[in-house]
Amino acid sequence: MNVSTQPFTPSADLARPSVADAVVGNENTPLFIRKPNPDDGWGIYELVKSCPPLDVNSAYAYLLLATQFRDSCAVATNEEGEIVGFVSGYVKSNAPDTYFLWQVAVGEKARGTGLARRLVEAVMRRPELAEVRHLETTITPDNEASWGLFTRLADRWQAPLNSREYFSTDQLGGEHDPENLVRIGPFQPERI
């Protein structure tokens, strides 16, 4: 095995600034949605910390999402470049027609703009997800904002929404509410 002593340098694709996939918001608060890059890890971590009741993962986990899973994640920034929204997820290896959405976070400055939906739809429209026909996530029974978002997505996409308990409180160590598996689909890509 060869071991290099050269410092790691991200590929040119990861190192260069990302171009916005979409511009959302309004003329008073323009927001830009794009794929994350290595410089976004800490900003994503700080955003999620400011969005209870989301579970906060390590800054390292968000750096991995911003690099290793960047094709299935998105950040939203304001004109100053501040991260005000984030969505993370991945295409399931055992079900390549299914995108599992891990987290959606919208900072206080961007709430009320429809940003959560727009982040999800920006990712779902990417060529990397062209074969996806189902969206899955887990939601605690009392998370009204998430239930509202996924109900609106199912309605908008004209697709069925199903839910069942996925992880019990006992499975989560007794210190976390149960998580329901929520599944939207099948849906037609042109409806997104």
N, C-alpha and C positions, 0 to 999 in steps of 0.2 A: 504494500500500500504506500502510495506517495503522500507525503504530508507537506503542504506548502506553508512557508513562513510569510507569504505575502499577505498584507492586510486584505480583508474582505471588502470589496466594492460592489454595491448593488449594480445590477444590470442597468444599461442605459435606459431601458423602459421604466424601471422603478425609480431611477434617480431624477429624471426630468419631471418638471411640474406637470400635473395632469390637466388636461383641457376639460372644461365643463361639459358634461353630457346634456345638461338641461339648465335653463335659467327659470327659476320659479319665484314666487312672491309677487310683489307689485312694485310700482315705480318708487315707492318710499322705502321698501325693504327688499331689494333684489337679493336672491339667494342662488347659489350655483351648486349643482349636483355633479359629482365626478367620482371616479375611482379613487380610493385612498392611496397614499404613498408612504414611504418610511417616515417622513417628517410628521405624519398625522397621528402616530401612535399615542403620544402623550396627550394631545388635544382630545382624542377620542376618549381616553381614560378620564380626563377631567370632566368632559361632557357627561359621561355615564354617571360619574359620582354626583353630579348635580341634578340627576333625574330619578329620585326615588319613585316608585319602589323597585327600580331595576337592581338586579344583582350586579355588584361591581366585581369585575375580574381584575387580574393584575395588569399593569401597564404593559408587561411583556406579552400577555395574551392579545391585547389590542394591537401591538406592533406586529404580531404574527398575522392577525386578521388583515392588517393594512398592507401586508406584503404577500403572504402565502395564499390568501383568500381574496385578494383585491378584485378579481373578476366577478365575485358574487357579493361584494360589499359596496357601500357608497357612503360618501360624506357630503354634507351640504355646508357651504361656507357663505358668510356674508361678504360684503365688499372689502372689509378689512382683512379677510382671510381667516377669520375666526370660525372654528368648527361649531355649527349650531344644530347639526343633525347627523345621525349615523344609523345605518342599518347593516347588520351582519347576518350571514347565512351561508349555505353551501348546497350544492346539488348532491343528493344522497348517492353514495357509491352503489348501494344495493337497490336503488330505485331511481335511475337516471332521469325519469320524467317528473321527479319531485324535488322541489327546492325547500329546504328546511330553514326557516327564518329564526335566527337565534335571538337577536335584540333589535329594537328600534328605540332610538333616543332622540328627542327633540328638546333643545334648550329653550329656556324661558323667552328669549328674544325672538324665537321663530314660531312660537305656539300660535295657533289660530290661523295659520296660513295653508293648512292642508299638506304640510311638509311630510308627515309620516307616510301618507298614501303616495305622495310623489316620489319619495325615496324608494319605496317598495316597487312601484311601477317602473322607475328608471332602471333598477336592477333586472326586473323581469323582462324588459324589452331588449336586453343585451344579446348579441349574437351567441354568446357563450351559454345562454339559457334557452336557446331556440327550441329545444325538445321538451322543455318543462311544461307540464299540463296540470300539476297539482302544487299547492302551496301548503306547507305544514308549519306549525309552531306550537309552543306550549304556552298556556295562559292560566294564571291562578284564578279561581272562581270569582274573586272580588276585584279584579283589575278591569274596571269599567272602561277605561280609555282603550285598552287593547281589545276588549270584546267589541267595542264600538268600531274600531278601525277594521277589524277582520269581518265584521258583519257588513260594513260599507263596501269593502273590497269584493266580497261575495256577491252583493247586490249589483255593484257596478260591472263586474265581470260576468254576470248572469250565470253563476255557478253555484252548486250546492255547497253548504257549509255543514260539516259534521263535527261532533265533539264527543270525547269520552275521557274518563280519568286515565292518566298515563303514569304519573308518579304519585304515590300516596305520601302523606305526611311522614309515615314510618319509614318509607324508602328514602326520604330526604332528611333523615336523622332526627325527626321530631321537632325541628326548629324552623321549618319552612312550610308554607301552605301547600296543599296538593297542586299538582300541575295537570291541566287537561290538555290532551292532544287535540288540536283543532286542525281540520283539513278542509281546504277549499279546492274544489275541482271535481271532475275535469273542467277546464276552461279552454276557450279558444284564444290563441295569442292576439288575434286582431281586436279582441275586446279590452285589452289592457292599454 
